[in-house]
Amino acid sequence: MKIELEIPDKFLDDVTVRVFAGIQMVAYQSPGNKKWYIKTENCQQCGKCCTHLGPTNTWITNTQSIDGRCKFLTDLPDGRRLCGLGISRPFGCAVTTDMHEENPNCPVYYREV
């Protein structure tokens, strides 16, 4: 699939542009950077991104359990783990858990295009 957008350069200097497919971020461009980063594969629903939440993660207010695992992370019988909040999960979860630079526990990477 090819998507074309024309976004003024002055806008790109101040904000990160993110492209989502449903609740999963699939691409982003950081402020001042003309390069795009595309997700290499779909989320594997392993839950690793939600099991290493340190006490300093304030973007996910009131959702941590004591062991660093999000209390909304649900284990499924087939080994996958899903967010119990579904589409209602906080925006910070969708962004922070999907960007490998911010959470090295995620096995899915972004590549530069």
N, C-alpha and C positions, 0 to 999 in steps of 0.2 A: 504494500500500500504506500502511496506517496501522498503526503499532505504538504501543501505550500501555504505559507503565511508571510505576509509583509508586515513587519513590526518596526516602527521607527527606531533608529539607533539610539536616540536620546532616552527612550524608555528602557532599552536593554542595559544601559549603564547603571541603572538604579535597582533593578529587581531581578530575581531568578525567574525564568520562564519555565514552567513545568507542563508537560503533556500527560494526561491521564487516559487510561482505557478502563472505564468503570472506576473502581477504587484503587487501581494499581498504577503507579507512576511508570511511564514507559520511556520518557525522554526529558532532558532538562538542559538549560543553558544558564550559566552563572553570570552575574553582573560583570560587565567589562570584558567578557570572554566571547569571542565570535564563534567558538566551536560548540557543537551540540554533542551530547552524550546520550546514547541509545542503549536501552536495557538489552542484554545479550540473550535472555530467555525469560519465560514467564516465572512468576513466583512458584516455588516448589512446595509451598505450604509446610515447610519444615518447622517453623516457629522459632528458629534460632534468633531471629531479630527481636523477639519479645521475651527472651529468657536471660538477657544480660543487661537488665535495666539497673544501672547504679543509682545510688541515692541522690545524685546530682541531676538526674533527668527530670526537669521541671515541665517539659513539654507534654508529659502524659500525667496530668494532675490526678492524684488520688487513685491510681490504678495499679500500683505496684504491690506485690506481696513481699514478704520478708526475704525470700531467697532470690530476689531480683527478677523473678518471672512475673509477667503481667497477670493479674488475677482474672482477666477476661480471656486468656488463652485457653482454648478448649482442645483436649486430646480426642482424636477420633480413633475408632477401632482399626482403621487401615494404616495408622502411623502418622497421618497428616495432623497438623495443628491449625486451627482456625481461630480468628478473632471472634469472640462471642458478641461483639458489638456490630459486626458486619458493616453495612454501609454507614452506620452511625458512629464509626470510630473517629476519634479526633484527627483533624487534618495533620497535626504534627506526627502522628503515628504513620500515616500514609507516606509522608515525605521522608522523615528521618529514618524509618526502617528500610526504605527502599534505596537510599543513596549510599552505596558502599563506602564512600569516603567518610561518611559520618558514622557508620555502623559496620565495622569489619566482621561482625558475626554473620552477616548475610552472605550466602554462597553465590548469589546472583550478582554479576558485575555489569557495569556500563562501559561501553566502548566509545571512543571518540570518532566522530564522523565529520 
